[in-house]
Amino acid sequence: MTASSPERPRPRQLHLNAFLKPPGEFLAAWRHPATVADAGVNIRHVIELARTAERAKFDAVFFADLVGVPFADQEVLSRVSVVNDSFEPTTLIAALATATSRIGLIATASTTYNEPYHLARTFASLDHLSGGRAGWNVVTSLNDAEAQNFGLERHLDHELRYERAAEFFDVVTGLWDSFDDDAFLRDQKTGIYFDEARLHRLDHRGKHFAVTGPLNIPRPPQGRPVIVQAGSSDAGRALAASVADVVFTHHPDLAGAQAYYADLKARTQAAGRNPDEVVVLPGLSTVVGRTISEAEDKLERLTALLDPRVALADLAYWLGGVDLTAHPLDGPLPDLPPSNQSRSAQRHIVERARAGGLTIRQLARQLARDTRTIVGTPESIADHIQEWFEGRGADGFNVVFPYLPDTLDDFATLVIPELRRRGLFRTEYTGRTLRENLGLSRLPSRWSALQARSLR
């Protein structure tokens, strides 16, 4: 290529994130005979799941989190594993950093129930521990049960949570830039450990936070860990467009996914960012069989394990904590006040109920099965992935596994080879850091950017 010839745009690369929720996303997954019942706190088992995803060349593994128990009914709660029996995710990915070498490691941490300095130090440490493979899933938390563990009676209002989150993020990223990349000399002869001119205090004073800084750890290997956000409401989309590298989302059909994709990319550009530097990953749950009947049989055996009381409680939770026991189970979903948890989740569920004329009982069963779940052969699941990817409804998928390890193993051994056969997915990692494997740039320090502007 000559100096004057235009640079060809990079071909799009399909990205896959493994959403690991041991023993599986399905609320009764722990009862399946193929699962490990104590998987949520069985580190050897979780390590094997991460290594399976790494062998398959997933971009990252991801661990969600709540800092409270969502179900108030103890009879229901006693039948569920995932909210009662799981590792704190930043602690977990620190352990996984030593057990893996190339796969990204993403953990959830709340901007509502943390302080910026502590969280900035945690994720900077994780990025150093992993050699540049850490990611932070930025959430504002969901429910009153979380608030009541932190001295509050109820969860902060939706708009206030996002306002606080925007300032929280600005403080954290400012702290990550406390030291320039080349600040640490560690010169034993001269006795100079770091260049004092390359240290920057933050001195942040805002509506929600006052943080002086600096952070007491070098700048993360990636500049900043990969930022993940699930922005579906208007406030969530605005935050995602301004800060996120990866966006988790959920849409029941391609048309909705395409509309969201176009909207988020446009918002990203309007925020002064390159839309190609934001990776949109809708959720995709799969049950794979070598034949359709085999796959359907797997799902039927799994869903038969769910107690109806748990299904109803889960529906009530995602609708915003409404008491559904006051309404006939075989009647329609009542009109609901706006949720202070996830407004987008409530909206999607209500739209599904109205469109399908579903009763509360039918809706609970459908939600338990998860509308993201594709039941099929490797070829039919690859068809779905290819259609959404090439149709600009997704840059890849946040792959959810109903029960583990089987659905992960099936995806890795059956679906990924089919994606490779079609030329859609990598055969090897192309970089050492999570940013590199996602095709994202390493961001310069805010201080170097300021200095560059001052020299113009």
Salt bridges, closest charged atoms under 4 A:
GLU25 OE1 - LYS21 NZ 3.07
GLU25 OE2 - ARG372 NH2 3.49
GLU48 OE2 - ARG51 NH1 3.37
ASP59 OD2 - HIS15 ND1 3.04
ASP59 OD2 - ARG426 NH2 2.83
GLU75 OE2 - ARG309 NH1 2.60
ASP157 OD1 - ARG154 NH1 3.00
GLU159 OE2 - ARG343 NH1 3.08
GLU163 OE2 - LYS207 NZ 2.91
GLU163 OE2 - HIS208 NE2 2.78
GLU167 OE2 - HIS204 NE2 2.79
ASP170 OD1 - ARG446 NH2 3.50
ASP177 OD1 - ARG219 NE 2.71
ASP177 OD2 - ARG446 NE 3.75
ASP180 OD1 - HIS200 NE2 2.93
ASP181 OD1 - ARG219 NH1 3.24
ASP181 OD1 - ARG442 NH2 2.89
ASP182 OD1 - ARG198 NE 2.99
ASP195 OD2 - ARG198 NH1 2.03
ASP203 OD1 - ARG201 NH2 2.87
ASP234 OD1 - ARG267 NH2 2.73
ASP245 OD1 - ARG273 NH2 3.99
ASP245 OD2 - ARG435 NH2 2.92
ASP263 OD2 - ARG237 NH1 2.85
ASP263 OD2 - ARG267 NE 2.86
GLU294 OE2 - LYS298 NZ 3.68
ASP297 OD2 - ARG301 NE 2.98
ASP307 OD2 - ARG79 NH1 3.40
ASP307 OD2 - ARG309 NH2 2.69
ASP330 OD1 - ARG361 NE 2.85
ASP335 OD1 - ARG354 NH2 3.43
ASP370 OD2 - ARG372 NH2 2.67
ASP383 OD1 - ARG422 NH1 2.74
ASP395 OD1 - ARG12 NH2 2.91
ASP395 OD2 - LYS265 NZ 3.10
ASP410 OD2 - LYS298 NZ 2.83
GLU418 OE2 - ARG421 NH2 2.65
GLU418 OE2 - ARG422 NE 2.84
